Amino acid sequence: RLRAARQDLLDPESKETMKAVCLKWGFFHFGRFSAVYKTTYGEYPSDTRKRVIRR
């Protein structure tokens, strides 16, 4: 689920909000999602999204 959520965040064509991505993949506590994501990928999900959008 975490990998799938990351793929959605890395998709530059996606217009889904961070909340929509979390809910889509079954993450209902956004703070915990963010913490696990940071531990796994070394950046916050919002940073991933911002990096992709800047391209």
mmCIF entry with sequence, helices, sheets and N, C-alpha, C, O atoms, coordinates in Angstrom:
data_MODEL
# 
_entry.id   MODEL 
# 
_entity.id                         1 
_entity.type                       polymer 
_entity.pdbx_number_of_molecules   1 
# 
_entity_poly.entity_id                      1 
_entity_poly.type                           'polypeptide(L)' 
_entity_poly.nstd_linkage                   no 
_entity_poly.nstd_monomer                   no 
_entity_poly.pdbx_seq_one_letter_code       RLRAARQDLLDPESKETMKAVCLKWGFFHFGRFSAVYKTTYGEYPSDTRKRVIRR 
_entity_poly.pdbx_seq_one_letter_code_can   RLRAARQDLLDPESKETMKAVCLKWGFFHFGRFSAVYKTTYGEYPSDTRKRVIRR 
_entity_poly.pdbx_strand_id                 A 
# 
loop_
_entity_poly_seq.entity_id 
_entity_poly_seq.num 
_entity_poly_seq.mon_id 
_entity_poly_seq.hetero 
1 1  ARG n 
1 2  LEU n 
1 3  ARG n 
1 4  ALA n 
1 5  ALA n 
1 6  ARG n 
1 7  GLN n 
1 8  ASP n 
1 9  LEU n 
1 10 LEU n 
1 11 ASP n 
1 12 PRO n 
1 13 GLU n 
1 14 SER n 
1 15 LYS n 
1 16 GLU n 
1 17 THR n 
1 18 MET n 
1 19 LYS n 
1 20 ALA n 
1 21 VAL n 
1 22 CYS n 
1 23 LEU n 
1 24 LYS n 
1 25 TRP n 
1 26 GLY n 
1 27 PHE n 
1 28 PHE n 
1 29 HIS n 
1 30 PHE n 
1 31 GLY n 
1 32 ARG n 
1 33 PHE n 
1 34 SER n 
1 35 ALA n 
1 36 VAL n 
1 37 TYR n 
1 38 LYS n 
1 39 THR n 
1 40 THR n 
1 41 TYR n 
1 42 GLY n 
1 43 GLU n 
1 44 TYR n 
1 45 PRO n 
1 46 SER n 
1 47 ASP n 
1 48 THR n 
1 49 ARG n 
1 50 LYS n 
1 51 ARG n 
1 52 VAL n 
1 53 ILE n 
1 54 ARG n 
1 55 ARG n 
# 
_struct_asym.id          A 
_struct_asym.entity_id   1 
# 
loop_
_struct_conf.conf_type_id 
_struct_conf.id 
_struct_conf.pdbx_PDB_helix_id 
_struct_conf.beg_label_comp_id 
_struct_conf.beg_label_asym_id 
_struct_conf.beg_label_seq_id 
_struct_conf.pdbx_beg_PDB_ins_code 
_struct_conf.end_label_comp_id 
_struct_conf.end_label_asym_id 
_struct_conf.end_label_seq_id 
_struct_conf.pdbx_end_PDB_ins_code 
_struct_conf.beg_auth_comp_id 
_struct_conf.beg_auth_asym_id 
_struct_conf.beg_auth_seq_id 
_struct_conf.end_auth_comp_id 
_struct_conf.end_auth_asym_id 
_struct_conf.end_auth_seq_id 
_struct_conf.pdbx_PDB_helix_class 
_struct_conf.details 
_struct_conf.pdbx_PDB_helix_length 
HELX_P HELX_P1 AA1 LEU A 2  ? LEU A 10 ? LEU A 2  LEU A 10 1 ? 9  
HELX_P HELX_P2 AA2 MET A 18 ? LYS A 24 ? MET A 18 LYS A 24 1 ? 7  
HELX_P HELX_P3 AA3 PHE A 30 ? TYR A 41 ? PHE A 30 TYR A 41 1 ? 12 
HELX_P HELX_P4 AA4 PRO A 45 ? ARG A 54 ? PRO A 45 ARG A 54 1 ? 10 
# 
_struct_conf_type.id          HELX_P 
_struct_conf_type.criteria    ? 
_struct_conf_type.reference   ? 
# 
loop_
_atom_site.group_PDB 
_atom_site.id 
_atom_site.type_symbol 
_atom_site.label_atom_id 
_atom_site.label_alt_id 
_atom_site.label_comp_id 
_atom_site.label_asym_id 
_atom_site.label_entity_id 
_atom_site.label_seq_id 
_atom_site.pdbx_PDB_ins_code 
_atom_site.Cartn_x 
_atom_site.Cartn_y 
_atom_site.Cartn_z 
_atom_site.occupancy 
_atom_site.B_iso_or_equiv 
_atom_site.pdbx_formal_charge 
_atom_site.auth_seq_id 
_atom_site.auth_comp_id 
_atom_site.auth_asym_id 
_atom_site.auth_atom_id 
_atom_site.pdbx_PDB_model_num 
ATOM 1   N N  . ARG A 1 1  ? 0.828  -1.195 0.000   1.00 0.00 ? 1  ARG A N  1 
ATOM 2   C CA . ARG A 1 1  ? 0.000  0.000  0.000   1.00 0.00 ? 1  ARG A CA 1 
ATOM 3   C C  . ARG A 1 1  ? 0.866  1.250  0.000   1.00 0.00 ? 1  ARG A C  1 
ATOM 4   O O  . ARG A 1 1  ? 0.575  2.219  -0.701  1.00 0.00 ? 1  ARG A O  1 
ATOM 5   N N  . LEU A 1 2  ? 1.925  1.220  0.785   1.00 0.00 ? 2  LEU A N  1 
ATOM 6   C CA . LEU A 1 2  ? 2.796  2.388  0.856   1.00 0.00 ? 2  LEU A CA 1 
ATOM 7   C C  . LEU A 1 2  ? 3.460  2.642  -0.500  1.00 0.00 ? 2  LEU A C  1 
ATOM 8   O O  . LEU A 1 2  ? 3.561  3.785  -0.945  1.00 0.00 ? 2  LEU A O  1 
ATOM 9   N N  . ARG A 1 3  ? 3.903  1.581  -1.141  1.00 0.00 ? 3  ARG A N  1 
ATOM 10  C CA . ARG A 1 3  ? 4.526  1.712  -2.460  1.00 0.00 ? 3  ARG A CA 1 
ATOM 11  C C  . ARG A 1 3  ? 3.527  2.246  -3.481  1.00 0.00 ? 3  ARG A C  1 
ATOM 12  O O  . ARG A 1 3  ? 3.874  3.084  -4.314  1.00 0.00 ? 3  ARG A O  1 
ATOM 13  N N  . ALA A 1 4  ? 2.308  1.770  -3.420  1.00 0.00 ? 4  ALA A N  1 
ATOM 14  C CA . ALA A 1 4  ? 1.270  2.242  -4.349  1.00 0.00 ? 4  ALA A CA 1 
ATOM 15  C C  . ALA A 1 4  ? 0.962  3.716  -4.122  1.00 0.00 ? 4  ALA A C  1 
ATOM 16  O O  . ALA A 1 4  ? 0.785  4.473  -5.076  1.00 0.00 ? 4  ALA A O  1 
ATOM 17  N N  . ALA A 1 5  ? 0.899  4.117  -2.869  1.00 0.00 ? 5  ALA A N  1 
ATOM 18  C CA . ALA A 1 5  ? 0.658  5.530  -2.560  1.00 0.00 ? 5  ALA A CA 1 
ATOM 19  C C  . ALA A 1 5  ? 1.811  6.379  -3.089  1.00 0.00 ? 5  ALA A C  1 
ATOM 20  O O  . ALA A 1 5  ? 1.582  7.460  -3.631  1.00 0.00 ? 5  ALA A O  1 
ATOM 21  N N  . ARG A 1 6  ? 3.039  5.904  -2.938  1.00 0.00 ? 6  ARG A N  1 
ATOM 22  C CA . ARG A 1 6  ? 4.196  6.636  -3.455  1.00 0.00 ? 6  ARG A CA 1 
ATOM 23  C C  . ARG A 1 6  ? 4.120  6.771  -4.974  1.00 0.00 ? 6  ARG A C  1 
ATOM 24  O O  . ARG A 1 6  ? 4.423  7.833  -5.519  1.00 0.00 ? 6  ARG A O  1 
ATOM 25  N N  . GLN A 1 7  ? 3.724  5.717  -5.647  1.00 0.00 ? 7  GLN A N  1 
ATOM 26  C CA . GLN A 1 7  ? 3.598  5.783  -7.104  1.00 0.00 ? 7  GLN A CA 1 
ATOM 27  C C  . GLN A 1 7  ? 2.586  6.850  -7.517  1.00 0.00 ? 7  GLN A C  1 
ATOM 28  O O  . GLN A 1 7  ? 2.800  7.579  -8.486  1.00 0.00 ? 7  GLN A O  1 
ATOM 29  N N  . ASP A 1 8  ? 1.493  6.932  -6.781  1.00 0.00 ? 8  ASP A N  1 
ATOM 30  C CA . ASP A 1 8  ? 0.507  7.982  -7.071  1.00 0.00 ? 8  ASP A CA 1 
ATOM 31  C C  . ASP A 1 8  ? 1.103  9.373  -6.844  1.00 0.00 ? 8  ASP A C  1 
ATOM 32  O O  . ASP A 1 8  ? 0.856  10.291 -7.627  1.00 0.00 ? 8  ASP A O  1 
ATOM 33  N N  . LEU A 1 9  ? 1.878  9.527  -5.786  1.00 0.00 ? 9  LEU A N  1 
ATOM 34  C CA . LEU A 1 9  ? 2.490  10.820 -5.490  1.00 0.00 ? 9  LEU A CA 1 
ATOM 35  C C  . LEU A 1 9  ? 3.559  11.189 -6.526  1.00 0.00 ? 9  LEU A C  1 
ATOM 36  O O  . LEU A 1 9  ? 3.794  12.370 -6.782  1.00 0.00 ? 9  LEU A O  1 
ATOM 37  N N  . LEU A 1 10 ? 4.193  10.196 -7.109  1.00 0.00 ? 10 LEU A N  1 
ATOM 38  C CA . LEU A 1 10 ? 5.233  10.431 -8.107  1.00 0.00 ? 10 LEU A CA 1 
ATOM 39  C C  . LEU A 1 10 ? 4.681  10.662 -9.513  1.00 0.00 ? 10 LEU A C  1 
ATOM 40  O O  . LEU A 1 10 ? 5.428  11.013 -10.426 1.00 0.00 ? 10 LEU A O  1 
ATOM 41  N N  . ASP A 1 11 ? 3.383  10.466 -9.683  1.00 0.00 ? 11 ASP A N  1 
ATOM 42  C CA . ASP A 1 11 ? 2.761  10.643 -11.001 1.00 0.00 ? 11 ASP A CA 1 
ATOM 43  C C  . ASP A 1 11 ? 2.518  12.126 -11.270 1.00 0.00 ? 11 ASP A C  1 
ATOM 44  O O  . ASP A 1 11 ? 1.656  12.734 -10.636 1.00 0.00 ? 11 ASP A O  1 
ATOM 45  N N  . PRO A 1 12 ? 3.269  12.716 -12.206 1.00 0.00 ? 12 PRO A N  1 
ATOM 46  C CA . PRO A 1 12 ? 3.100  14.146 -12.471 1.00 0.00 ? 12 PRO A CA 1 
ATOM 47  C C  . PRO A 1 12 ? 1.752  14.492 -13.106 1.00 0.00 ? 12 PRO A C  1 
ATOM 48  O O  . PRO A 1 12 ? 1.345  15.654 -13.100 1.00 0.00 ? 12 PRO A O  1 
ATOM 49  N N  . GLU A 1 13 ? 1.072  13.508 -13.643 1.00 0.00 ? 13 GLU A N  1 
ATOM 50  C CA . GLU A 1 13 ? -0.239 13.731 -14.268 1.00 0.00 ? 13 GLU A CA 1 
ATOM 51  C C  . GLU A 1 13 ? -1.381 13.681 -13.259 1.00 0.00 ? 13 GLU A C  1 
ATOM 52  O O  . GLU A 1 13 ? -2.485 14.146 -13.542 1.00 0.00 ? 13 GLU A O  1 
ATOM 53  N N  . SER A 1 14 ? -1.115 13.121 -12.088 1.00 0.00 ? 14 SER A N  1 
ATOM 54  C CA . SER A 1 14 ? -2.161 12.955 -11.077 1.00 0.00 ? 14 SER A CA 1 
ATOM 55  C C  . SER A 1 14 ? -2.578 14.301 -10.492 1.00 0.00 ? 14 SER A C  1 
ATOM 56  O O  . SER A 1 14 ? -1.739 15.145 -10.180 1.00 0.00 ? 14 SER A O  1 
ATOM 57  N N  . LYS A 1 15 ? -3.862 14.480 -10.353 1.00 0.00 ? 15 LYS A N  1 
ATOM 58  C CA . LYS A 1 15 ? -4.413 15.694 -9.733  1.00 0.00 ? 15 LYS A CA 1 
ATOM 59  C C  . LYS A 1 15 ? -5.003 15.390 -8.357  1.00 0.00 ? 15 LYS A C  1 
ATOM 60  O O  . LYS A 1 15 ? -5.638 16.247 -7.743  1.00 0.00 ? 15 LYS A O  1 
ATOM 61  N N  . GLU A 1 16 ? -4.785 14.148 -7.873  1.00 0.00 ? 16 GLU A N  1 
ATOM 62  C CA . GLU A 1 16 ? -5.319 13.755 -6.574  1.00 0.00 ? 16 GLU A CA 1 
ATOM 63  C C  . GLU A 1 16 ? -4.613 14.518 -5.451  1.00 0.00 ? 16 GLU A C  1 
ATOM 64  O O  . GLU A 1 16 ? -3.411 14.775 -5.512  1.00 0.00 ? 16 GLU A O  1 
ATOM 65  N N  . THR A 1 17 ? -5.378 14.867 -4.445  1.00 0.00 ? 17 THR A N  1 
ATOM 66  C CA . THR A 1 17 ? -4.796 15.512 -3.272  1.00 0.00 ? 17 THR A CA 1 
ATOM 67  C C  . THR A 1 17 ? -4.082 14.466 -2.419  1.00 0.00 ? 17 THR A C  1 
ATOM 68  O O  . THR A 1 17 ? -4.282 13.263 -2.590  1.00 0.00 ? 17 THR A O  1 
ATOM 69  N N  . MET A 1 18 ? -3.262 14.937 -1.514  1.00 0.00 ? 18 MET A N  1 
ATOM 70  C CA . MET A 1 18 ? -2.572 14.039 -0.595  1.00 0.00 ? 18 MET A CA 1 
ATOM 71  C C  . MET A 1 18 ? -3.595 13.233 0.210   1.00 0.00 ? 18 MET A C  1 
ATOM 72  O O  . MET A 1 18 ? -3.428 12.032 0.423   1.00 0.00 ? 18 MET A O  1 
ATOM 73  N N  . LYS A 1 19 ? -4.637 13.902 0.645   1.00 0.00 ? 19 LYS A N  1 
ATOM 74  C CA . LYS A 1 19 ? -5.683 13.218 1.410   1.00 0.00 ? 19 LYS A CA 1 
ATOM 75  C C  . LYS A 1 19 ? -6.344 12.129 0.576   1.00 0.00 ? 19 LYS A C  1 
ATOM 76  O O  . LYS A 1 19 ? -6.588 11.030 1.073   1.00 0.00 ? 19 LYS A O  1 
ATOM 77  N N  . ALA A 1 20 ? -6.634 12.423 -0.682  1.00 0.00 ? 20 ALA A N  1 
ATOM 78  C CA . ALA A 1 20 ? -7.272 11.438 -1.562  1.00 0.00 ? 20 ALA A CA 1 
ATOM 79  C C  . ALA A 1 20 ? -6.375 10.223 -1.772  1.00 0.00 ? 20 ALA A C  1 
ATOM 80  O O  . ALA A 1 20 ? -6.856 9.090  -1.780  1.00 0.00 ? 20 ALA A O  1 
ATOM 81  N N  . VAL A 1 21 ? -5.081 10.452 -1.940  1.00 0.00 ? 21 VAL A N  1 
ATOM 82  C CA . VAL A 1 21 ? -4.138 9.348  -2.120  1.00 0.00 ? 21 VAL A CA 1 
ATOM 83  C C  . VAL A 1 21 ? -4.113 8.484  -0.856  1.00 0.00 ? 21 VAL A C  1 
ATOM 84  O O  . VAL A 1 21 ? -4.165 7.258  -0.944  1.00 0.00 ? 21 VAL A O  1 
ATOM 85  N N  . CYS A 1 22 ? -4.035 9.108  0.296   1.00 0.00 ? 22 CYS A N  1 
ATOM 86  C CA . CYS A 1 22 ? -4.017 8.359  1.558   1.00 0.00 ? 22 CYS A CA 1 
ATOM 87  C C  . CYS A 1 22 ? -5.270 7.496  1.715   1.00 0.00 ? 22 CYS A C  1 
ATOM 88  O O  . CYS A 1 22 ? -5.185 6.304  2.008   1.00 0.00 ? 22 CYS A O  1 
ATOM 89  N N  . LEU A 1 23 ? -6.404 8.103  1.520   1.00 0.00 ? 23 LEU A N  1 
ATOM 90  C CA . LEU A 1 23 ? -7.658 7.369  1.683   1.00 0.00 ? 23 LEU A CA 1 
ATOM 91  C C  . LEU A 1 23 ? -7.808 6.259  0.646   1.00 0.00 ? 23 LEU A C  1 
ATOM 92  O O  . LEU A 1 23 ? -8.304 5.177  0.957   1.00 0.00 ? 23 LEU A O  1 
ATOM 93  N N  . LYS A 1 24 ? -7.384 6.526  -0.567  1.00 0.00 ? 24 LYS A N  1 
ATOM 94  C CA . LYS A 1 24 ? -7.454 5.531  -1.643  1.00 0.00 ? 24 LYS A CA 1 
ATOM 95  C C  . LYS A 1 24 ? -6.716 4.246  -1.265  1.00 0.00 ? 24 LYS A C  1 
ATOM 96  O O  . LYS A 1 24 ? -7.168 3.150  -1.597  1.00 0.00 ? 24 LYS A O  1 
ATOM 97  N N  . TRP A 1 25 ? -5.598 4.376  -0.581  1.00 0.00 ? 25 TRP A N  1 
ATOM 98  C CA . TRP A 1 25 ? -4.771 3.223  -0.230  1.00 0.00 ? 25 TRP A CA 1 
ATOM 99  C C  . TRP A 1 25 ? -4.964 2.772  1.212   1.00 0.00 ? 25 TRP A C  1 
ATOM 100 O O  . TRP A 1 25 ? -4.185 1.959  1.709   1.00 0.00 ? 25 TRP A O  1 
ATOM 101 N N  . GLY A 1 26 ? -5.983 3.283  1.890   1.00 0.00 ? 26 GLY A N  1 
ATOM 102 C CA . GLY A 1 26 ? -6.346 2.778  3.212   1.00 0.00 ? 26 GLY A CA 1 
ATOM 103 C C  . GLY A 1 26 ? -5.577 3.368  4.372   1.00 0.00 ? 26 GLY A C  1 
ATOM 104 O O  . GLY A 1 26 ? -5.513 2.759  5.440   1.00 0.00 ? 26 GLY A O  1 
ATOM 105 N N  . PHE A 1 27 ? -4.993 4.536  4.191   1.00 0.00 ? 27 PHE A N  1 
ATOM 106 C CA . PHE A 1 27 ? -4.315 5.228  5.285   1.00 0.00 ? 27 PHE A CA 1 
ATOM 107 C C  . PHE A 1 27 ? -5.261 6.296  5.816   1.00 0.00 ? 27 PHE A C  1 
ATOM 108 O O  . PHE A 1 27 ? -5.526 7.293  5.144   1.00 0.00 ? 27 PHE A O  1 
ATOM 109 N N  . PHE A 1 28 ? -5.771 6.078  7.029   1.00 0.00 ? 28 PHE A N  1 
ATOM 110 C CA . PHE A 1 28 ? -6.783 6.965  7.576   1.00 0.00 ? 28 PHE A CA 1 
ATOM 111 C C  . PHE A 1 28 ? -6.230 7.944  8.610   1.00 0.00 ? 28 PHE A C  1 
ATOM 112 O O  . PHE A 1 28 ? -6.920 8.878  9.017   1.00 0.00 ? 28 PHE A O  1 
ATOM 113 N N  . HIS A 1 29 ? -4.984 7.728  9.033   1.00 0.00 ? 29 HIS A N  1 
ATOM 114 C CA . HIS A 1 29 ? -4.334 8.638  9.971   1.00 0.00 ? 29 HIS A CA 1 
ATOM 115 C C  . HIS A 1 29 ? -3.158 9.263  9.236   1.00 0.00 ? 29 HIS A C  1 
ATOM 116 O O  . HIS A 1 29 ? -2.117 8.629  9.061   1.00 0.00 ? 29 HIS A O  1 
ATOM 117 N N  . PHE A 1 30 ? -3.326 10.496 8.811   1.00 0.00 ? 30 PHE A N  1 
ATOM 118 C CA . PHE A 1 30 ? -2.354 11.126 7.924   1.00 0.00 ? 30 PHE A CA 1 
ATOM 119 C C  . PHE A 1 30 ? -1.001 11.346 8.585   1.00 0.00 ? 30 PHE A C  1 
ATOM 120 O O  . PHE A 1 30 ? 0.031  11.272 7.918   1.00 0.00 ? 30 PHE A O  1 
ATOM 121 N N  . GLY A 1 31 ? -0.993 11.612 9.872   1.00 0.00 ? 31 GLY A N  1 
ATOM 122 C CA . GLY A 1 31 ? 0.264  11.789 10.595  1.00 0.00 ? 31 GLY A CA 1 
ATOM 123 C C  . GLY A 1 31 ? 1.083  10.509 10.633  1.00 0.00 ? 31 GLY A C  1 
ATOM 124 O O  . GLY A 1 31 ? 2.300  10.541 10.454  1.00 0.00 ? 31 GLY A O  1 
ATOM 125 N N  . ARG A 1 32 ? 0.425  9.393  10.862  1.00 0.00 ? 32 ARG A N  1 
ATOM 126 C CA . ARG A 1 32 ? 1.133  8.109  10.879  1.00 0.00 ? 32 ARG A CA 1 
ATOM 127 C C  . ARG A 1 32 ? 1.623  7.757  9.482   1.00 0.00 ? 32 ARG A C  1 
ATOM 128 O O  . ARG A 1 32 ? 2.740  7.269  9.313   1.00 0.00 ? 32 ARG A O  1 
ATOM 129 N N  . PHE A 1 33 ? 0.784  8.007  8.482   1.00 0.00 ? 33 PHE A N  1 
ATOM 130 C CA . PHE A 1 33 ? 1.198  7.770  7.092   1.00 0.00 ? 33 PHE A CA 1 
ATOM 131 C C  . PHE A 1 33 ? 2.467  8.563  6.792   1.00 0.00 ? 33 PHE A C  1 
ATOM 132 O O  . PHE A 1 33 ? 3.426  8.022  6.241   1.00 0.00 ? 33 PHE A O  1 
ATOM 133 N N  . SER A 1 34 ? 2.471  9.816  7.147   1.00 0.00 ? 34 SER A N  1 
ATOM 134 C CA . SER A 1 34 ? 3.607  10.683 6.881   1.00 0.00 ? 34 SER A CA 1 
ATOM 135 C C  . SER A 1 34 ? 4.868  10.179 7.589   1.00 0.00 ? 34 SER A C  1 
ATOM 136 O O  . SER A 1 34 ? 5.952  10.189 7.006   1.00 0.00 ? 34 SER A O  1 
ATOM 137 N N  . ALA A 1 35 ? 4.731  9.743  8.827   1.00 0.00 ? 35 ALA A N  1 
ATOM 138 C CA . ALA A 1 35 ? 5.876  9.250  9.590   1.00 0.00 ? 35 ALA A CA 1 
ATOM 139 C C  . ALA A 1 35 ? 6.447  7.967  8.990   1.00 0.00 ? 35 ALA A C  1 
ATOM 140 O O  . ALA A 1 35 ? 7.663  7.828  8.857   1.00 0.00 ? 35 ALA A O  1 
ATOM 141 N N  . VAL A 1 36 ? 5.580  7.041  8.632   1.00 0.00 ? 36 VAL A N  1 
ATOM 142 C CA . VAL A 1 36 ? 6.039  5.782  8.032   1.00 0.00 ? 36 VAL A CA 1 
ATOM 143 C C  . VAL A 1 36 ? 6.661  6.044  6.663   1.00 0.00 ? 36 VAL A C  1 
ATOM 144 O O  . VAL A 1 36 ? 7.677  5.443  6.312   1.00 0.00 ? 36 VAL A O  1 
ATOM 145 N N  . TYR A 1 37 ? 6.061  6.927  5.905   1.00 0.00 ? 37 TYR A N  1 
ATOM 146 C CA . TYR A 1 37 ? 6.579  7.290  4.591   1.00 0.00 ? 37 TYR A CA 1 
ATOM 147 C C  . TYR A 1 37 ? 7.984  7.881  4.728   1.00 0.00 ? 37 TYR A C  1 
ATOM 148 O O  . TYR A 1 37 ? 8.889  7.514  3.979   1.00 0.00 ? 37 TYR A O  1 
ATOM 149 N N  . LYS A 1 38 ? 8.163  8.789  5.677   1.00 0.00 ? 38 LYS A N  1 
ATOM 150 C CA . LYS A 1 38 ? 9.470  9.425  5.898   1.00 0.00 ? 38 LYS A CA 1 
ATOM 151 C C  . LYS A 1 38 ? 10.510 8.396  6.300   1.00 0.00 ? 38 LYS A C  1 
ATOM 152 O O  . LYS A 1 38 ? 11.638 8.435  5.809   1.00 0.00 ? 38 LYS A O  1 
ATOM 153 N N  . THR A 1 39 ? 10.154 7.485  7.176   1.00 0.00 ? 39 THR A N  1 
ATOM 154 C CA . THR A 1 39 ? 11.074 6.438  7.607   1.00 0.00 ? 39 THR A CA 1 
ATOM 155 C C  . THR A 1 39 ? 11.469 5.543  6.428   1.00 0.00 ? 39 THR A C  1 
ATOM 156 O O  . THR A 1 39 ? 12.626 5.141  6.308   1.00 0.00 ? 39 THR A O  1 
ATOM 157 N N  . THR A 1 40 ? 10.518 5.239  5.578   1.00 0.00 ? 40 THR A N  1 
ATOM 158 C CA . THR A 1 40 ? 10.763 4.336  4.456   1.00 0.00 ? 40 THR A CA 1 
ATOM 159 C C  . THR A 1 40 ? 11.508 5.004  3.309   1.00 0.00 ? 40 THR A C  1 
ATOM 160 O O  . THR A 1 40 ? 12.439 4.423  2.751   1.00 0.00 ? 40 THR A O  1 
ATOM 161 N N  . TYR A 1 41 ? 11.105 6.216  2.956   1.00 0.00 ? 41 TYR A N  1 
ATOM 162 C CA . TYR A 1 41 ? 11.626 6.853  1.741   1.00 0.00 ? 41 TYR A CA 1 
ATOM 163 C C  . TYR A 1 41 ? 12.556 8.045  2.002   1.00 0.00 ? 41 TYR A C  1 
ATOM 164 O O  . TYR A 1 41 ? 13.123 8.601  1.061   1.00 0.00 ? 41 TYR A O  1 
ATOM 165 N N  . GLY A 1 42 ? 12.714 8.435  3.249   1.00 0.00 ? 42 GLY A N  1 
ATOM 166 C CA . GLY A 1 42 ? 13.653 9.497  3.578   1.00 0.00 ? 42 GLY A CA 1 
ATOM 167 C C  . GLY A 1 42 ? 13.170 10.905 3.281   1.00 0.00 ? 42 GLY A C  1 
ATOM 168 O O  . GLY A 1 42 ? 13.950 11.855 3.345   1.00 0.00 ? 42 GLY A O  1 
ATOM 169 N N  . GLU A 1 43 ? 11.914 11.046 2.961   1.00 0.00 ? 43 GLU A N  1 
ATOM 170 C CA . GLU A 1 43 ? 11.314 12.370 2.750   1.00 0.00 ? 43 GLU A CA 1 
ATOM 171 C C  . GLU A 1 43 ? 9.833  12.277 3.064   1.00 0.00 ? 43 GLU A C  1 
ATOM 172 O O  . GLU A 1 43 ? 9.243  11.197 3.040   1.00 0.00 ? 43 GLU A O  1 
ATOM 173 N N  . TYR A 1 44 ? 9.248  13.417 3.355   1.00 0.00 ? 44 TYR A N  1 
ATOM 174 C CA . TYR A 1 44 ? 7.818  13.436 3.624   1.00 0.00 ? 44 TYR A CA 1 
ATOM 175 C C  . TYR A 1 44 ? 7.040  13.322 2.315   1.00 0.00 ? 44 TYR A C  1 
ATOM 176 O O  . TYR A 1 44 ? 7.543  13.710 1.261   1.00 0.00 ? 44 TYR A O  1 
ATOM 177 N N  . PRO A 1 45 ? 5.827  12.796 2.374   1.00 0.00 ? 45 PRO A N  1 
ATOM 178 C CA . PRO A 1 45 ? 5.033  12.668 1.158   1.00 0.00 ? 45 PRO A CA 1 
ATOM 179 C C  . PRO A 1 45 ? 4.800  14.009 0.461   1.00 0.00 ? 45 PRO A C  1 
ATOM 180 O O  . PRO A 1 45 ? 4.754  14.069 -0.768  1.00 0.00 ? 45 PRO A O  1 
ATOM 181 N N  . SER A 1 46 ? 4.656  15.063 1.224   1.00 0.00 ? 46 SER A N  1 
ATOM 182 C CA . SER A 1 46 ? 4.458  16.384 0.622   1.00 0.00 ? 46 SER A CA 1 
ATOM 183 C C  . SER A 1 46 ? 5.703  16.822 -0.149  1.00 0.00 ? 46 SER A C  1 
ATOM 184 O O  . SER A 1 46 ? 5.593  17.490 -1.177  1.00 0.00 ? 46 SER A O  1 
ATOM 185 N N  . ASP A 1 47 ? 6.888  16.446 0.342   1.00 0.00 ? 47 ASP A N  1 
ATOM 186 C CA . ASP A 1 47 ? 8.124  16.774 -0.367  1.00 0.00 ? 47 ASP A CA 1 
ATOM 187 C C  . ASP A 1 47 ? 8.220  16.003 -1.684  1.00 0.00 ? 47 ASP A C  1 
ATOM 188 O O  . ASP A 1 47 ? 8.684  16.540 -2.690  1.00 0.00 ? 47 ASP A O  1 
ATOM 189 N N  . THR A 1 48 ? 7.784  14.757 -1.673  1.00 0.00 ? 48 THR A N  1 
ATOM 190 C CA . THR A 1 48 ? 7.765  13.967 -2.907  1.00 0.00 ? 48 THR A CA 1 
ATOM 191 C C  . THR A 1 48 ? 6.875  14.640 -3.934  1.00 0.00 ? 48 THR A C  1 
ATOM 192 O O  . THR A 1 48 ? 7.262  14.806 -5.090  1.00 0.00 ? 48 THR A O  1 
ATOM 193 N N  . ARG A 1 49 ? 5.696  15.022 -3.515  1.00 0.00 ? 49 ARG A N  1 
ATOM 194 C CA . ARG A 1 49 ? 4.735  15.650 -4.428  1.00 0.00 ? 49 ARG A CA 1 
ATOM 195 C C  . ARG A 1 49 ? 5.271  16.972 -4.974  1.00 0.00 ? 49 ARG A C  1 
ATOM 196 O O  . ARG A 1 49 ? 5.165  17.246 -6.169  1.00 0.00 ? 49 ARG A O  1 
ATOM 197 N N  . LYS A 1 50 ? 5.842  17.783 -4.099  1.00 0.00 ? 50 LYS A N  1 
ATOM 198 C CA . LYS A 1 50 ? 6.383  19.075 -4.531  1.00 0.00 ? 50 LYS A CA 1 
ATOM 199 C C  . LYS A 1 50 ? 7.509  18.886 -5.542  1.00 0.00 ? 50 LYS A C  1 
ATOM 200 O O  . LYS A 1 50 ? 7.593  19.621 -6.527  1.00 0.00 ? 50 LYS A O  1 
ATOM 201 N N  . ARG A 1 51 ? 8.373  17.905 -5.300  1.00 0.00 ? 51 ARG A N  1 
ATOM 202 C CA . ARG A 1 51 ? 9.492  17.643 -6.198  1.00 0.00 ? 51 ARG A CA 1 
ATOM 203 C C  . ARG A 1 51 ? 9.004  17.239 -7.583  1.00 0.00 ? 51 ARG A C  1 
ATOM 204 O O  . ARG A 1 51 ? 9.578  17.651 -8.591  1.00 0.00 ? 51 ARG A O  1 
ATOM 205 N N  . VAL A 1 52 ? 7.957  16.442 -7.636  1.00 0.00 ? 52 VAL A N  1 
ATOM 206 C CA . VAL A 1 52 ? 7.403  15.989 -8.908  1.00 0.00 ? 52 VAL A CA 1 
ATOM 207 C C  . VAL A 1 52 ? 6.726  17.141 -9.653  1.00 0.00 ? 52 VAL A C  1 
ATOM 208 O O  . VAL A 1 52 ? 6.857  17.263 -10.871 1.00 0.00 ? 52 VAL A O  1 
ATOM 209 N N  . ILE A 1 53 ? 6.016  17.966 -8.927  1.00 0.00 ? 53 ILE A N  1 
ATOM 210 C CA . ILE A 1 53 ? 5.289  19.074 -9.553  1.00 0.00 ? 53 ILE A CA 1 
ATOM 211 C C  . ILE A 1 53 ? 6.248  20.113 -10.128 1.00 0.00 ? 53 ILE A C  1 
ATOM 212 O O  . ILE A 1 53 ? 5.947  20.735 -11.147 1.00 0.00 ? 53 ILE A O  1 
ATOM 213 N N  . ARG A 1 54 ? 7.403  20.306 -9.482  1.00 0.00 ? 54 ARG A N  1 
ATOM 214 C CA . ARG A 1 54 ? 8.376  21.293 -9.937  1.00 0.00 ? 54 ARG A CA 1 
ATOM 215 C C  . ARG A 1 54 ? 9.028  20.932 -11.270 1.00 0.00 ? 54 ARG A C  1 
ATOM 216 O O  . ARG A 1 54 ? 9.549  21.816 -11.950 1.00 0.00 ? 54 ARG A O  1 
ATOM 217 N N  . ARG A 1 55 ? 9.012  19.669 -11.656 1.00 0.00 ? 55 ARG A N  1 
ATOM 218 C CA . ARG A 1 55 ? 9.683  19.238 -12.873 1.00 0.00 ? 55 ARG A CA 1 
ATOM 219 C C  . ARG A 1 55 ? 9.149  19.888 -14.084 1.00 0.00 ? 55 ARG A C  1 
ATOM 220 O O  . ARG A 1 55 ? 9.622  19.619 -15.188 1.00 0.00 ? 55 ARG A O  1 
# 
